Amino acid sequence: MSLNPARVKNSGLRPWKPGRSGNPNGRPKGRSKGMGLALRSHDRKLLRADARTLISQFRTRYVPRDRFLTEAEFSALLEALPATRRLWLLLAVFAGPRKSELEALRWEEHVNLDTGWVMRPGTKTKKSRQTVPIADSLRGTLATEWQPTGPVVSRWLNARRDLAAACRRAGIRPVSANDLRRTFASWMKQRGVDSIVVARLMGHTSSAMVERVYGHLNDTALSGAVNALPSLEQLSSIPLTRSCIPVTESGVSLRQERLLRQVGYEKFQQLAARPEGVEPPTFGFEEREH
């Protein structure tokens, strides 16, 4: 099947509307691939016309999802799922794998209950291959379900549809498999775990994706951050020096104390002494003639 770039125009693309199946970014992605194919064809002398004159430029703004499970929602979803899918949910939330990584786990290769680690295969990139400690909430179920060989969980072909149905039974908003991975990161961020640590556990090389996409704070975490500010009683108990410069117990400023340690007492006295001919300050005083 050949592509005719001249037929790829704005008029031939229907705008995405809420309720219509498919990703709202799908059509721009398809048009972007068509643009790339047309540009390569032009460079190889297979297409005379410039692709930029055939396909209009466009911009699409990526808005990351912010859906993650609260602790109460997780418990309700766990009860609403059939028993055969509960280990799937536990691994997704407490180990943070992608769906492809989760379904690629094998008992003999990736789960070590003796050392307490799970090796995520890293199906997306080589750097996403990551060893994750087994959470206490996950250890008991893994020990119960343990097998000497074979896949840890079976493939879930209709995961999005079945998860949506389970969410309806639980009375919560729908979640996707990637939302469960977002829950893994968000729960750690809400408990004060550094973004670099979360990124390492998720298989990212930097904390940018955690801070922008995966790590979401809840109201409790935000309230705790604000409550960490000093109280009025603590502020009122701090003495205010006349010069507003922090001083030590000996009465000298921190800067002077560091200088004293560096050069010694005698040298400090020479540096601090006022040279001859310099008149001492007389702010607030004036001489009056009688």
C-alpha positions as CSV (number, residue, x, y, z in Angstrom):
1,M,0.0,0.0,0.0
2,S,1.5,3.3,-1.1
3,L,1.0,6.7,0.7
4,N,-0.1,9.7,-1.3
5,P,1.0,12.7,0.8
6,A,-1.1,15.0,-1.3
7,R,-4.2,13.4,0.2
8,V,-3.2,14.0,3.8
9,K,-4.8,17.4,4.6
10,N,-6.6,19.0,7.5
11,S,-9.9,18.7,5.7
12,G,-9.5,14.9,5.7
13,L,-9.1,14.7,9.5
14,R,-12.0,14.7,11.8
15,P,-11.5,16.4,15.1
16,W,-11.6,14.2,18.2
17,K,-14.6,14.7,20.4
18,P,-15.2,13.4,24.0
19,G,-16.9,10.1,24.0
20,R,-15.4,9.0,20.7
21,S,-13.2,5.9,21.0
22,G,-9.5,6.4,20.6
23,N,-6.8,8.6,21.9
24,P,-7.3,12.4,21.2
25,N,-3.6,12.6,20.3
26,G,-3.9,9.6,17.9
27,R,-4.7,11.6,14.8
28,P,-1.9,14.2,15.2
29,K,0.5,11.3,15.8
30,G,-0.7,9.6,12.6
31,R,-0.3,12.9,10.7
32,S,3.2,13.4,12.2
33,K,4.2,9.9,11.0
34,G,2.9,10.8,7.6
35,M,4.9,14.0,7.6
36,G,8.1,12.1,8.5
37,L,7.5,9.5,5.7
38,A,6.9,12.3,3.2
39,L,10.0,14.2,4.2
40,R,12.2,11.0,3.9
41,S,10.6,10.3,0.5
42,H,11.5,13.9,-0.6
43,D,15.1,13.5,0.6
44,R,15.5,10.3,-1.4
45,K,14.1,11.9,-4.6
46,L,11.0,9.7,-4.5
47,L,8.7,12.7,-4.0
48,R,9.1,15.9,-5.9
49,A,6.9,18.2,-3.9
50,D,8.0,19.4,-0.5
51,A,6.0,17.7,2.2
52,R,5.7,20.9,4.2
53,T,3.6,22.3,1.4
54,L,1.3,19.3,1.4
55,I,0.8,18.8,5.2
56,S,0.1,21.8,7.4
57,Q,2.2,22.3,10.5
58,F,0.5,21.6,13.8
59,R,1.1,21.5,17.5
60,T,-0.3,19.2,20.1
61,R,-0.1,19.8,23.8
62,Y,0.6,16.8,26.0
63,V,-1.5,16.8,29.2
64,P,-0.4,14.0,31.6
65,R,-3.1,12.1,33.5
66,D,-3.3,12.8,37.3
67,R,-5.4,9.7,38.2
68,F,-4.0,7.5,41.0
69,L,-5.7,5.4,43.7
70,T,-6.1,6.5,47.3
71,E,-5.6,3.9,50.0
72,A,-9.4,3.5,50.4
73,E,-9.9,3.2,46.6
74,F,-7.2,0.5,46.4
75,S,-8.9,-1.6,49.1
76,A,-12.3,-1.3,47.4
77,L,-10.8,-2.2,44.0
78,L,-8.9,-5.2,45.4
79,E,-12.2,-6.6,46.8
80,A,-14.1,-6.0,43.5
81,L,-11.5,-7.9,41.4
82,P,-11.7,-11.7,41.0
83,A,-9.2,-13.6,43.1
84,T,-7.2,-14.5,40.0
85,R,-6.4,-10.9,39.3
86,R,-5.5,-9.7,42.8
87,L,-1.8,-10.6,42.5
88,W,-1.8,-8.6,39.3
89,L,-3.1,-5.6,41.1
90,L,-0.8,-6.0,44.0
91,L,2.3,-6.2,41.8
92,A,1.2,-3.2,39.7
93,V,0.8,-1.0,42.8
94,F,3.6,-2.2,45.1
95,A,6.3,-2.9,42.4
96,G,5.5,-0.3,39.8
97,P,6.0,-2.2,36.6
98,R,4.6,-1.3,33.2
99,K,1.9,-3.7,32.0
100,S,4.3,-5.4,29.6
101,E,6.9,-5.8,32.3
102,L,4.3,-7.2,34.8
103,E,3.2,-9.8,32.4
104,A,6.7,-10.8,31.5
105,L,7.7,-11.6,35.1
106,R,8.7,-15.3,35.7
107,W,9.1,-17.0,39.0
108,E,12.5,-18.6,38.2
109,E,14.0,-15.4,36.7
110,H,12.6,-12.3,38.4
111,V,11.3,-13.1,41.9
112,N,13.6,-14.0,44.7
113,L,11.8,-14.3,48.0
114,D,15.0,-15.2,49.9
115,T,16.8,-11.9,49.1
116,G,13.5,-9.9,49.0
117,W,13.9,-8.5,45.4
118,V,11.8,-8.4,42.2
119,M,13.7,-7.9,38.9
120,R,11.5,-6.0,36.4
121,P,12.4,-7.2,32.9
122,G,12.5,-3.7,31.4
123,T,10.5,-4.3,28.2
124,K,10.5,-0.7,27.0
125,T,14.2,0.2,27.3
126,K,17.3,-1.4,28.6
127,K,17.6,1.2,31.3
128,S,14.1,0.4,32.6
129,R,15.3,-3.0,33.8
130,Q,15.3,-2.5,37.5
131,T,15.5,-4.4,40.7
132,V,12.9,-3.4,43.3
133,P,12.6,-4.5,46.9
134,I,9.6,-6.6,47.7
135,A,7.2,-4.5,49.8
136,D,5.9,-6.0,53.0
137,S,2.3,-5.7,51.6
138,L,3.3,-7.9,48.7
139,R,5.6,-10.5,50.3
140,G,2.8,-12.6,51.8
141,T,0.8,-13.0,48.6
142,L,3.9,-13.8,46.6
143,A,4.9,-16.5,49.1
144,T,1.4,-18.0,48.9
145,E,1.3,-18.0,45.1
146,W,4.9,-19.0,44.6
147,Q,5.7,-21.5,41.9
148,P,9.1,-23.0,40.9
149,T,8.7,-21.9,37.3
150,G,6.3,-20.2,34.9
151,P,4.8,-16.7,34.6
152,V,4.0,-14.9,37.8
153,V,0.7,-13.6,36.4
154,S,-1.2,-14.5,33.2
155,R,-1.8,-12.0,30.4
156,W,-4.7,-9.7,30.9
157,L,-5.9,-9.0,27.4
158,N,-9.0,-6.9,28.4
159,A,-7.3,-5.1,31.4
160,R,-8.7,-1.7,30.7
161,R,-12.3,-2.9,30.2
162,D,-12.2,-5.3,33.2
163,L,-10.6,-2.7,35.4
164,A,-13.3,-0.2,34.5
165,A,-16.0,-2.7,35.3
166,A,-14.3,-3.5,38.7
167,C,-14.1,0.2,39.4
168,R,-17.9,0.6,38.8
169,R,-18.6,-2.3,41.2
170,A,-16.3,-0.6,43.8
171,G,-17.9,2.8,43.2
172,I,-14.7,4.6,42.2
173,R,-13.5,6.4,39.1
174,P,-12.0,4.2,36.4
175,V,-8.2,3.5,36.4
176,S,-5.9,2.1,33.8
177,A,-2.8,-0.1,34.2
178,N,-0.6,3.0,33.9
179,D,-2.6,4.7,36.7
180,L,-1.6,1.8,39.0
181,R,2.0,2.6,38.2
182,R,1.3,6.2,38.9
183,T,-0.2,5.1,42.3
184,F,3.2,3.4,43.1
185,A,5.0,6.7,42.6
186,S,2.4,8.9,44.2
187,W,2.2,6.9,47.4
188,M,6.0,7.1,47.9
189,K,6.0,10.9,47.1
190,Q,3.2,11.4,49.6
191,R,5.3,9.8,52.2
192,G,8.2,12.0,51.6
193,V,10.4,9.8,49.4
194,D,12.8,11.8,47.3
195,S,12.0,12.0,43.6
196,I,15.4,10.6,42.6
197,V,14.7,7.5,44.6
198,V,11.2,7.1,43.1
199,A,12.7,7.6,39.6
200,R,15.3,4.9,40.3
201,L,12.7,2.4,41.4
202,M,10.6,3.2,38.4
203,G,13.5,2.7,36.0
204,H,13.8,6.4,34.9
205,T,17.2,8.0,34.5
206,S,16.1,11.3,36.0
207,S,13.4,12.6,38.3
208,A,11.7,14.7,35.5
209,M,9.1,12.1,34.7
210,V,8.3,11.6,38.3
211,E,7.8,15.3,39.0
212,R,5.8,15.9,35.9
213,V,3.8,12.8,35.2
214,Y,3.9,10.1,38.0
215,G,4.4,11.7,41.4
216,H,1.2,13.3,42.7
217,L,0.8,14.7,46.2
218,N,-2.5,14.4,48.1
219,D,-4.1,16.9,50.5
220,T,-2.5,15.2,53.5
221,A,1.0,15.6,52.1
222,L,0.4,19.3,51.2
223,S,-1.1,20.0,54.7
224,G,1.9,18.3,56.3
225,A,4.3,20.5,54.2
226,V,2.5,23.6,55.3
227,N,2.4,22.4,59.0
228,A,6.2,22.1,58.9
229,L,6.4,25.9,58.9
230,P,7.4,27.3,62.3
231,S,4.7,28.4,64.7
232,L,4.2,31.9,66.1
233,E,5.4,30.6,69.5
234,Q,8.6,29.3,68.0
235,L,9.2,32.6,66.1
236,S,8.6,34.7,69.2
237,S,11.1,32.7,71.2
238,I,14.0,33.6,68.8
239,P,15.9,36.7,70.0
240,L,16.5,39.4,67.5
241,T,20.0,40.9,67.6
242,R,20.5,44.6,67.1
243,S,22.4,44.1,63.8
244,C,20.2,41.3,62.7
245,I,23.4,39.2,62.1
246,P,23.5,35.7,63.6
247,V,25.8,35.6,66.6
248,T,27.4,32.8,68.6
249,E,27.2,32.4,72.4
250,S,30.4,34.4,72.7
251,G,28.7,37.4,71.3
252,V,30.6,37.6,68.0
253,S,29.1,37.1,64.6
254,L,29.4,33.8,62.8
255,R,31.6,35.5,60.1
256,Q,33.9,36.9,62.8
257,E,34.1,33.5,64.5
258,R,35.1,31.8,61.2
259,L,37.8,34.4,60.6
260,L,39.1,34.0,64.1
261,R,39.5,30.2,63.6
262,Q,41.2,30.7,60.3
263,V,43.8,33.4,61.2
264,G,44.2,33.1,64.9
265,Y,43.5,35.6,67.7
266,E,46.5,37.9,67.3
267,K,46.0,38.3,63.5
268,F,42.2,38.7,64.1
269,Q,42.9,41.6,66.4
270,Q,45.1,43.3,63.8
271,L,42.5,42.9,61.1
272,A,39.7,44.2,63.5
273,A,41.8,47.1,64.8
274,R,40.9,50.5,63.3
275,P,43.7,52.1,61.4
276,E,45.1,55.4,62.5
277,G,43.4,58.5,61.1
278,V,40.0,56.8,60.9
279,E,37.5,58.7,63.0
280,P,35.1,56.4,64.9
281,P,31.5,56.6,63.9
282,T,29.4,59.2,65.7
283,F,26.0,58.5,64.3
284,G,23.3,60.3,66.2
285,F,25.7,62.8,67.9
286,E,26.4,66.3,67.0
287,E,28.5,69.0,68.7
288,R,26.6,72.1,69.8
289,E,28.2,75.5,70.6
290,H,27.1,77.1,73.8
